[in-house]
């Protein structure tokens, strides 16, 4: 019985250790929590851009990685690209914005 408890404890400890390591982030990989946070930020930025009537939100793409938002796509006026970046900067959780939107 004592050996069974030790084996069970060892398995439990190993499982917890692997879970913690598997959910941690690295410079090139997001943790699970960061991925979920970034998904929420992306959704908020898209919704904010969608709610701006002067922007064609279907032509603007939003990607987020560790709080850094990248905007890409096409707009009709340079002011629209600036407005989309300003909207993204105003969303809670955004740490920086890279504006790769092009004017067509």
PyMOL commands that set and color helices and strands:
alter all, ss='L'
color gray80, all
select helices_A, chain A and resi 2-22+32-50+57-59+78-89
alter helices_A, ss='H'
color red, helices_A
select strands_A, chain A and resi 60-65+68-75+96-103
alter strands_A, ss='S'
color yellow, strands_A
deselect
rebuild
show_as cartoon
